[in-house]
Each structure stands twice: as C-alpha cells, then as structure tokens.
Amino acid sequence: MKLSMIILFVLCGTIQVLTAQKNDEEGRFTATLVAGINISQIDGDEDGSYSKVGFNGGARGGVRLGERMELCTEILFSQKGSYVDYIDKLYHLDYMEVPVLFYYKDWKATDKKNRNYMRVMIGAGFSYSRLLNATIKQYGTRLNDVPGFVDPFLKNDFMFMLDANFFFTRNWGLNFRWSRSFITIVESPLRSNISYAINRSIIIRLLFRF
C-alpha cells in the first residue's frame, strides 16, 4: 500500500513538470488521468457472464521512445468481481493495480494551435494487483461477518492486458482495455468442482492527457 501511494504521488507530481515542457508531442514524458468502469467476471464462480460493474481510475505516466512508441505505467484503484443473479451472490474485490504497457502510436494529427499529437495508441502489457478488500454477499447478508467464514481470495493477482486508446483532441480520449489473470486468485475454490478462479475485465475509461 505504501509503495502504491509513492507511485501515485510521483505520477501526479510529474504534471507540474510536464506543463513546463514544450506543448506538443516532442516532450519526453507524458501524464494522463484516467477514470471509468470495469465490467468484470470471475471464471470459476457460479456464473459465466460479465455481470459486475465497478470503478477504475487513477493516473498514467509514460516515456516516449521515439515518435511512435511509448512505455507507460499506471497506478489505479480498480473494483472487480462478479454477480451471480440466480443465487443473488456478489463477489466485490477492491484492488490497487500497477500495469506496465508498451504502446504503438499512429494517425498523426494537428490541433487548432498547430500542435502535433497521435490519435491512436495500441498496446499490450502486464499488471500486478494487490487486493485491498474482498466482500462476499448473498441474499443481502455479508458472508464475511458469518462465524467461521474463511476468505478464499489471494492478496496478489497478475494479469495480461490488451489496450486501445483513441484521442478526439490532443487532451481528451477514450480507452478500451481487456485484462485476464494468468494465475488463480483464490486459495480455496468458489465452487466444489472447480479448483481455480480467474479475474476477467473489460475496461472503458475517459482519458485526460496533459
């Protein structure tokens, strides 16, 4: 948690530095604020649909590697889980997430102030997540508070992700992301006949790039 707060502080602190840079795509570093939603499911629960909506937001910092490539990292608060409608069961998972992605950029554009930028960024990478809170509810009852309850969720999650960004202007854009755990997120099964559980998410976010 302390490491996450340090990374967030560093990313946000770079904003003041970036405003002093030349106001086009020639600056070495980038900073972006991101906010949107996760649409999530857990492979290995009692349902297979993307049924849980949660918040996804934080900050992104990047290093330009030439005109068309960029290496980025983010610090995010991310709500995942799933909802099983037919048994009214909710898995709510709060994570602090640190993705690292490599991007290729294309579709060069110029704004009204004659500043250059790239409209499209396509990327892939990996992410580490630390579980902050796990809540399981069924029929309105918080199962975490039931005597004898054992939390099945592991504290660490490692994910692969694919990512696409489209910028309407030099500053404002839309982000689409897909992520999937590549290890189980539980130490005890959610279902008796399935030994694993995997986070999957479709993420839609609004971007503001400084």
C-alpha positions as CSV (number, residue, x, y, z in Angstrom):
1,M,0.0,0.0,0.0
2,K,2.8,2.4,0.9
3,L,4.5,1.6,-2.5
4,S,1.3,2.3,-4.3
5,M,0.9,5.7,-2.7
6,I,4.5,6.6,-3.5
7,I,4.0,5.7,-7.2
8,L,0.7,7.7,-7.3
9,F,2.5,10.7,-5.7
10,V,5.3,10.5,-8.3
11,L,2.9,10.2,-11.2
12,C,0.8,13.2,-10.1
13,G,3.8,15.2,-9.2
14,T,5.1,15.0,-12.8
15,I,2.1,17.0,-14.0
16,Q,3.8,20.3,-12.9
17,V,7.0,19.3,-14.6
18,L,5.1,18.4,-17.8
19,T,3.4,21.8,-18.0
20,A,6.9,23.4,-18.4
21,Q,7.7,21.2,-21.4
22,K,7.2,22.2,-25.0
23,N,3.4,21.9,-25.6
24,D,3.4,19.3,-28.3
25,E,4.4,15.6,-28.9
26,E,8.1,16.3,-28.6
27,G,8.2,16.2,-24.8
28,R,10.0,13.2,-23.4
29,F,7.4,12.3,-20.7
30,T,3.6,12.1,-20.6
31,A,1.0,12.2,-17.8
32,T,-2.6,11.2,-18.1
33,L,-5.6,11.0,-15.7
34,V,-7.9,8.0,-16.3
35,A,-11.4,7.3,-15.0
36,G,-14.1,4.8,-16.0
37,I,-15.6,1.4,-15.3
38,N,-14.6,-2.3,-15.1
39,I,-17.2,-4.8,-16.4
40,S,-16.0,-7.9,-14.7
41,Q,-16.5,-11.6,-14.3
42,I,-14.7,-14.4,-12.3
43,D,-14.0,-17.6,-14.2
44,G,-14.7,-20.3,-11.6
45,D,-17.7,-18.9,-9.9
46,E,-21.3,-19.9,-10.4
47,D,-21.9,-17.7,-13.5
48,G,-20.0,-17.1,-16.8
49,S,-21.2,-13.6,-17.7
50,Y,-19.6,-10.1,-17.3
51,S,-22.0,-9.1,-14.5
52,K,-20.2,-6.9,-12.1
53,V,-19.6,-3.1,-12.8
54,G,-17.1,-1.3,-10.7
55,F,-14.9,1.8,-10.8
56,N,-11.5,2.0,-12.5
57,G,-9.4,5.2,-12.1
58,G,-6.0,6.7,-11.4
59,A,-3.0,8.2,-13.2
60,R,-0.8,7.1,-16.1
61,G,2.8,8.2,-16.7
62,G,4.7,7.5,-19.9
63,V,8.1,7.7,-21.6
64,R,8.2,8.4,-25.3
65,L,10.5,6.1,-27.2
66,G,10.6,7.9,-30.5
67,E,7.7,9.3,-32.4
68,R,5.5,6.1,-32.5
69,M,6.4,4.2,-29.3
70,E,5.7,4.8,-25.7
71,L,6.2,2.8,-22.4
72,C,3.6,3.6,-19.8
73,T,2.8,2.6,-16.2
74,E,-0.3,3.4,-14.2
75,I,-1.4,3.4,-10.6
76,L,-5.1,2.5,-10.3
77,F,-7.9,1.8,-7.9
78,S,-9.9,-1.0,-9.5
79,Q,-13.1,-2.7,-8.5
80,K,-13.6,-6.2,-9.8
81,G,-15.6,-9.3,-9.0
82,S,-18.8,-10.9,-10.2
83,Y,-22.6,-11.1,-9.5
84,V,-24.5,-14.4,-9.8
85,D,-28.1,-13.4,-10.3
86,Y,-29.9,-16.7,-9.8
87,I,-28.5,-17.1,-6.3
88,D,-28.1,-13.4,-5.5
89,K,-24.4,-13.7,-4.8
90,L,-22.0,-10.8,-5.0
91,Y,-18.2,-11.0,-5.1
92,H,-16.8,-7.5,-4.7
93,L,-13.0,-7.1,-4.9
94,D,-11.1,-3.8,-4.4
95,Y,-7.6,-3.8,-5.9
96,M,-4.6,-1.4,-6.1
97,E,-3.3,-2.1,-9.6
98,V,0.0,-1.2,-11.3
99,P,0.0,-2.0,-15.1
100,V,3.0,-1.6,-17.4
101,L,2.2,-1.4,-21.1
102,F,4.1,-0.9,-24.3
103,Y,2.3,1.2,-27.0
104,Y,2.5,1.8,-30.7
105,K,1.0,5.1,-31.9
106,D,-0.4,6.1,-35.2
107,W,-2.7,8.6,-37.1
108,K,-0.8,11.9,-36.7
109,A,-3.0,14.9,-36.2
110,T,-2.6,18.7,-35.6
111,D,-4.8,20.8,-33.3
112,K,-6.0,24.4,-33.8
113,K,-2.9,25.7,-32.1
114,N,-0.7,23.8,-34.6
115,R,0.4,21.2,-32.0
116,N,1.0,17.7,-33.2
117,Y,-0.3,14.5,-31.5
118,M,-1.2,10.9,-32.2
119,R,-4.8,9.9,-32.3
120,V,-4.4,6.2,-31.8
121,M,-2.4,4.2,-29.2
122,I,-2.5,0.3,-29.3
123,G,-0.7,-1.6,-26.6
124,A,-0.2,-4.7,-24.5
125,G,1.4,-5.5,-21.2
126,F,1.2,-7.0,-17.8
127,S,-0.2,-5.8,-14.4
128,Y,0.3,-6.5,-10.8
129,S,-2.7,-6.1,-8.4
130,R,-2.8,-6.1,-4.6
131,L,-6.2,-7.0,-3.0
132,L,-7.3,-4.3,-0.6
133,N,-10.7,-5.6,0.3
134,A,-12.9,-8.6,-0.6
135,T,-16.6,-8.7,0.2
136,I,-19.0,-11.6,-0.4
137,K,-22.7,-11.1,0.0
138,Q,-25.6,-13.5,-0.6
139,Y,-29.3,-12.7,-0.1
140,G,-28.4,-9.4,1.5
141,T,-26.1,-11.0,4.1
142,R,-22.4,-10.1,4.3
143,L,-20.8,-13.6,4.4
144,N,-17.5,-12.1,5.7
145,D,-19.3,-11.5,9.1
146,V,-20.6,-15.0,9.4
147,P,-18.8,-17.0,12.2
148,G,-16.3,-19.5,10.6
149,F,-16.0,-17.6,7.3
150,V,-12.7,-18.1,5.5
151,D,-11.7,-15.6,2.9
152,P,-10.9,-17.6,-0.3
153,F,-9.1,-14.8,-2.2
154,L,-5.4,-14.4,-2.5
155,K,-3.8,-11.0,-2.0
156,N,-1.8,-10.9,-5.2
157,D,-3.0,-11.0,-8.8
158,F,-1.0,-11.0,-12.1
159,M,-2.7,-10.1,-15.3
160,F,-2.1,-9.9,-19.1
161,M,-3.9,-7.0,-20.9
162,L,-4.6,-5.6,-24.3
163,D,-5.3,-1.9,-24.7
164,A,-6.5,0.7,-27.2
165,N,-6.8,4.5,-26.9
166,F,-8.4,6.9,-29.3
167,F,-7.9,10.7,-28.8
168,F,-10.7,13.0,-30.0
169,T,-8.4,16.0,-29.3
170,R,-4.9,16.4,-28.1
171,N,-6.0,16.2,-24.5
172,W,-9.2,14.1,-24.4
173,G,-9.5,10.4,-25.4
174,L,-11.3,7.1,-24.8
175,N,-9.6,3.9,-23.6
176,F,-10.7,0.3,-24.1
177,R,-8.9,-2.5,-22.2
178,W,-9.2,-6.2,-21.8
179,S,-7.5,-8.0,-18.9
180,R,-7.2,-11.5,-17.7
181,S,-5.4,-13.1,-14.7
182,F,-2.9,-15.8,-15.6
183,I,-2.9,-17.4,-12.2
184,T,-5.7,-18.3,-9.9
185,I,-7.0,-15.6,-7.5
186,V,-8.2,-18.0,-4.8
187,E,-6.6,-20.4,-2.4
188,S,-9.9,-22.3,-1.8
189,P,-12.4,-22.9,-4.6
190,L,-15.5,-20.8,-5.1
191,R,-17.2,-24.0,-6.5
192,S,-16.7,-27.5,-5.3
193,N,-16.0,-28.8,-8.8
194,I,-13.6,-26.0,-10.0
195,S,-10.2,-25.5,-8.3
196,Y,-9.4,-22.1,-9.8
197,A,-10.8,-18.6,-10.2
198,I,-9.6,-16.1,-12.8
199,N,-10.4,-12.4,-13.0
200,R,-11.5,-11.1,-16.4
201,S,-12.4,-7.5,-17.1
202,I,-13.5,-5.2,-19.9
203,I,-12.5,-1.7,-19.1
204,I,-13.9,1.5,-20.6
205,R,-12.3,4.8,-19.5
206,L,-12.1,8.5,-20.3
207,L,-8.6,10.0,-20.6
208,F,-7.3,13.4,-20.0
209,R,-3.7,13.9,-21.2
210,F,-1.7,16.9,-20.0
